Amino acid sequence: MALSKDDIIKALEEMKLSELNDLVKAIEDHFGVVAAAAVAAAPAADGGAAAGPSEVDIILTEAGASKVAVIKLVKEITGQELMAAKALVDKLPATIKSKVKPEEAEEIKGQLVAAGASVELK
C-alpha cells in the first residue's frame, strides 16, 4: 500500500529536527542528490524575498553541551579537517561560513541548533 502525500507530511510533522536531518541525509545518499539545491530554488517560486539580504554569514556563538557533535557538524559543513573544525569551535564566536544564501544559512543553522549550538545569521 502506497503512502499518500498527506500521510508523509503528517509523519514529517511528528519528527524531531535531528530525525529530519538524518532523513534528508539518507535521501541524499540514496538518490545521489543534494537537498540544498532544491531549497535554494524555493524562494523563486513565491516571488523571492526582496526585503531580505541576498547573502549572510553563519556565526557560531555557543557550542552548547554537545561540543563533540557540534565539532563534527562544523567539520562536515566547512569541509575542514577535524582539528581545524575543533579550533574553530574553541574560538567562539566564530564565522562558520560567509556569504551564503539565506536559505542555505537557515538549513545549516537548523542543523547546528539541533546539535545543541547557538547560531546567529548576519
C-alpha positions as CSV (number, residue, x, y, z in Angstrom):
1,M,0.0,0.0,0.0
2,A,1.5,3.4,-1.0
3,L,1.5,6.3,1.4
4,S,-0.3,9.4,0.4
5,K,1.3,12.9,0.4
6,D,-0.8,13.7,3.4
7,D,0.4,10.7,5.3
8,I,4.0,11.6,4.6
9,I,3.6,15.2,5.6
10,K,1.9,14.1,8.8
11,A,4.8,11.8,9.6
12,L,7.3,14.6,8.9
13,E,5.4,17.0,11.2
14,E,5.8,14.5,14.1
15,M,9.6,14.1,13.6
16,K,12.2,15.9,15.6
17,L,14.6,18.2,13.8
18,S,17.5,15.7,14.2
19,E,15.4,12.9,12.8
20,L,14.5,15.1,9.8
21,N,18.2,15.9,9.3
22,D,19.0,12.2,9.3
23,L,16.2,11.5,6.8
24,V,17.4,14.2,4.5
25,K,20.9,12.8,4.6
26,A,19.6,9.3,3.9
27,I,17.6,10.6,0.9
28,E,20.6,12.5,-0.4
29,D,22.7,9.4,-0.2
30,H,20.1,7.0,-1.6
31,F,19.2,9.2,-4.7
32,G,22.6,10.9,-5.1
33,V,21.2,14.4,-4.8
34,V,21.8,17.5,-2.6
35,A,18.7,18.9,-0.8
36,A,20.3,22.4,-0.5
37,A,19.9,22.9,-4.3
38,A,16.2,22.4,-4.1
39,V,15.8,24.6,-1.1
40,A,17.7,27.4,-2.7
41,A,15.3,27.4,-5.7
42,A,12.2,27.5,-3.5
43,P,12.0,31.3,-2.9
44,A,11.9,32.0,-6.6
45,A,8.6,30.2,-6.8
46,D,6.9,32.5,-4.3
47,G,8.4,35.7,-5.7
48,G,11.6,35.7,-3.7
49,A,12.4,37.6,-0.5
50,A,13.0,41.1,-1.9
51,A,13.4,42.7,1.5
52,G,15.9,40.2,2.9
53,P,19.7,40.1,2.4
54,S,21.0,38.1,-0.6
55,E,24.0,36.7,1.4
56,V,24.6,36.1,5.1
57,D,27.3,34.9,7.4
58,I,26.7,32.0,9.8
59,I,28.2,32.7,13.2
60,L,28.5,30.0,15.8
61,T,28.1,31.8,19.2
62,E,28.0,28.8,21.6
63,A,28.7,25.1,21.2
64,G,26.4,24.0,24.0
65,A,26.5,20.8,25.9
66,S,27.2,18.6,22.9
67,K,30.5,20.2,21.8
68,V,31.8,17.0,20.1
69,A,28.6,16.8,17.9
70,V,28.9,20.4,17.0
71,I,32.6,20.0,16.1
72,K,31.7,17.0,13.8
73,L,29.0,19.1,12.2
74,V,31.2,22.1,11.7
75,K,33.8,19.7,10.1
76,E,31.0,18.4,7.7
77,I,29.7,21.9,6.9
78,T,33.1,23.6,6.3
79,G,34.9,20.6,4.8
80,Q,37.8,21.2,7.1
81,E,39.9,18.6,8.9
82,L,38.7,17.6,12.4
83,M,41.4,19.6,14.2
84,A,40.7,22.7,12.2
85,A,37.0,22.4,13.0
86,K,37.8,21.9,16.7
87,A,40.0,25.0,16.7
88,L,37.2,27.0,15.1
89,V,34.6,25.8,17.7
90,D,37.1,26.5,20.5
91,K,37.3,30.2,19.5
92,L,33.8,31.4,19.8
93,P,32.1,33.4,18.4
94,A,33.3,32.1,15.0
95,T,32.2,32.5,11.5
96,I,31.4,29.0,10.1
97,K,30.5,30.1,6.6
98,S,30.5,33.5,4.9
99,K,28.3,35.0,2.1
100,V,25.8,32.1,1.8
101,K,22.3,32.3,0.6
102,P,19.8,32.9,3.4
103,E,18.0,29.6,2.6
104,E,21.2,27.6,2.9
105,A,22.1,29.5,6.1
106,E,18.8,28.7,7.7
107,E,19.3,25.0,6.9
108,I,22.8,25.0,8.4
109,K,21.5,26.9,11.4
110,G,18.8,24.3,11.9
111,Q,21.4,21.5,11.8
112,L,23.7,23.3,14.3
113,V,20.8,24.2,16.7
114,A,19.7,20.5,16.5
115,A,23.2,19.6,17.6
116,G,22.9,21.9,20.6
117,A,24.7,25.0,19.3
118,S,23.7,28.7,19.3
119,V,23.9,30.4,16.0
120,E,23.4,33.9,14.6
121,L,22.9,34.9,10.9
122,K,24.3,38.3,10.0
